[in-house]
């Protein structure tokens, strides 16, 4: 497993990281989740990403229990704050940031997280208040560094211009062969300012594995067939998208790769991407995804991917 520097920090993270959005917040059984975490350590994945809102604390609680069996210095742990935890708990006010970091640390059974991320931008809280509170969290030793997910570019720029506050080291955007929006503004800005991308949905919620076929029902063990995990996949399983993805199959075969390897190597071709977050409900998925680390795609393969996907790509 190759490691990459996380922004301007001293942290090195595995090119493939383990996420917990839909899986470990209730989507899979405890035994499966524990087996996937063990598989991650076995293949050299050192970076685990979660959020307080995943299952309203359920994912953090499960990870806290499972990770307590591992040496804390052996893994990099990231969580997030912003979304509603109760009718009165949401957003990025100073009070919420301090309340939620303490609650997350208690569930995760640790004294600190390596990365504390703003899950979205909060238009209802002054940016100065947000950045001051995050700075207090870092200087109190509760987080080593801070990051953001899906912030407007102008707000990223404003945060970087504030004096006497901690600087962001990471951005967590959606990014894949099918969704390339970060290439337009976010990645160029971050490259200039020592901020790495930690990308979510690099496999298009499993669509880029090629397992969903046009005109066929989703496999019974897939995310699209799961009532608890299929809420955001509809637009990705439109026939025109599935047809385009099927055109990637011979490209992967020609390159001697599996479809997941092709998709993950594609996002990792971008130097500003430090890690690609993958979900897994079975240990074999962890092993399969981890095998994408270190793969370099040829210019011919990259051009063939662009041609195959055509106008289905969102830029």
Beta strands, then each sheet from edge to edge (+ up, - down):
strand 1: 3-5
strand 2: 12-14
strand 3: 16-18
strand 4: 47-49
strand 5: 76-81
strand 6: 113-118
strand 7: 143-148
strand 8: 168-171
strand 9: 196-199
strand 10: 273-278
sheet 1: 1+ 2-
sheet 2: 3+ 10+ 9+ 8+ 7+ 6+ 5+ 4+
end
